[in-house]
Amino acid sequence: MIRVQRDDFDVGAELGRLTGGNTAIGGVCVFVGLVRDMAPADKKGADKVGAMTLEHYPGMTERQLERIDREAHGRWPLEETLIIHRHGRLEPGDRIVLVAAASRHRQAAFDACQFLIDWLKTQAPFWKVEETPEGARWVESRASDDAAAAKWTSTERAATK
């Protein structure tokens, strides 16, 4: 299940829909991303962030998220997955993203959830603008995000079914 939306989401309700009636699921791993009030520490001139606006290309964004989701299902024995990503203006503490992976066994759920968020961060077409006391600025990609995504291209990290 993939959704790109402006509105907030209820994590409990979303997980209930994801797992409802599927008694083959033995574990669900969940990641919820939130807006921080400070730019990352590794960013030069890190300072207070009052809000963040996320932009995307409708249609293209969903297709790319579906591709990432299919890749996860091809790597791990997953029962269900969920990706919800918000767009628009968000303030510190607001939820940005919900990623969940459900499987018969916990390790597949853990690995798939981490893979999904790592690839989403680097391959999904979202653009972010931070509002700071010095004015608005585009958020650049981070080397640490690229390194996290790159580990999944290694053959020893790819899981077998």
C-alpha positions in Angstrom: 0.0 0.0 0.0 1.5 3.4 -1.1 0.1 6.8 -0.4 1.4 10.3 -1.0 -0.8 12.8 0.9 -0.9 16.2 2.5 -2.9 15.0 5.6 -1.4 13.5 8.7 -1.9 9.8 9.4 -2.7 7.7 12.5 0.1 5.1 12.9 -2.1 2.7 14.9 -5.0 2.8 12.5 -2.6 2.3 9.5 -1.0 -0.7 11.1 -4.4 -2.1 11.9 -5.4 -1.9 8.2 -2.0 -3.4 7.2 -2.3 -6.5 9.4 -6.0 -6.8 9.7 -7.1 -10.4 9.2 -3.7 -11.7 8.1 -2.7 -14.3 10.7 0.4 -15.3 8.8 2.1 -12.1 9.9 4.5 -12.8 12.7 6.2 -9.4 12.9 5.9 -5.9 11.8 8.7 -3.4 11.7 7.8 0.3 11.6 9.7 3.5 10.9 8.1 6.9 11.5 10.0 10.0 10.3 9.4 13.3 12.0 10.4 16.9 11.2 13.3 18.1 13.4 13.6 21.6 14.7 17.3 21.7 13.8 19.2 21.0 10.6 21.3 17.8 10.8 24.6 18.3 12.8 26.7 17.3 9.8 25.3 20.2 7.8 27.4 23.4 7.7 25.7 26.3 9.5 23.2 24.0 11.3 20.5 26.1 12.8 16.9 26.3 13.8 14.3 25.0 11.4 10.8 26.5 11.8 9.1 24.5 9.1 9.8 22.3 6.1 7.9 22.2 2.8 8.0 19.0 0.8 7.3 19.1 -2.9 6.9 16.2 -5.4 5.7 15.3 -8.9 2.4 13.5 -8.5 2.3 10.3 -10.5 6.1 10.1 -10.9 6.5 9.9 -7.1 4.0 7.1 -6.7 5.6 5.1 -9.5 9.0 5.4 -8.0 7.7 4.3 -4.5 5.9 1.3 -6.2 9.3 0.4 -7.8 11.0 0.5 -4.4 8.2 -1.5 -2.8 8.4 -4.2 -5.6 12.2 -4.4 -5.0 11.6 -5.1 -1.3 9.0 -7.8 -2.1 11.5 -9.4 -4.5 14.2 -9.5 -1.8 12.3 -10.6 1.3 9.3 -12.9 2.0 6.9 -10.1 3.0 3.2 -10.4 3.7 2.5 -6.7 3.4 4.2 -3.3 3.2 3.1 0.2 3.7 4.6 3.5 2.6 2.9 6.8 3.4 4.7 10.0 2.6 3.4 13.5 3.3 3.9 16.6 1.2 3.2 20.3 1.8 4.3 22.5 4.7 5.2 20.6 8.0 6.4 21.9 11.3 8.8 20.4 13.8 7.3 17.3 15.4 5.0 16.6 12.5 5.1 13.1 10.9 6.6 13.0 7.4 6.7 9.4 6.6 5.5 6.0 7.7 7.2 2.8 6.4 6.1 -0.6 7.6 7.1 -4.1 6.6 5.2 -7.2 7.7 6.5 -10.8 7.4 6.2 -14.2 8.9 9.5 -13.7 10.7 11.1 -10.6 12.3 14.4 -10.5 10.4 12.7 -10.1 7.0 10.5 -7.3 8.5 13.5 -5.5 10.0 15.6 -5.7 6.9 12.8 -4.7 4.5 11.8 -1.8 6.6 15.4 -0.4 6.7 15.8 -1.0 3.0 12.5 0.8 2.2 13.4 3.9 4.1 17.0 3.9 2.9 16.0 3.7 -0.8 13.1 6.1 -0.3 15.5 8.7 1.1 17.7 8.6 -1.9 15.5 7.5 -4.8 12.0 8.9 -4.3 11.4 12.3 -6.0 10.8 14.6 -3.1 12.3 18.1 -2.7 12.5 19.8 0.7 12.8 23.5 1.6 13.6 24.4 5.2 12.5 27.7 6.7 15.3 29.1 9.0 15.9 32.4 10.7 18.2 33.2 7.8 15.5 32.4 5.2 14.4 29.5 3.1 16.9 27.0 1.8 16.7 23.8 -0.3 17.8 20.6 1.6 20.7 18.9 -0.2 21.2 15.2 -0.4 23.4 13.8 2.4 26.4 11.4 1.9 25.2 9.4 4.9 21.9 8.7 3.2 23.7 7.7 0.0 26.0 5.3 2.0 22.9 3.8 3.8 21.2 3.1 0.4 24.4 1.8 -1.2 24.8 -1.1 1.3 21.7 -2.6 -0.2 23.3 -3.0 -3.6 25.9 -5.4 -2.1 25.2 -9.0 -2.8 26.0 -10.2 0.7 23.2 -7.9 2.1 20.5 -9.1 -0.4 18.3 -11.6 1.4 17.2 -14.9 -0.1 13.6 -16.1 0.1 
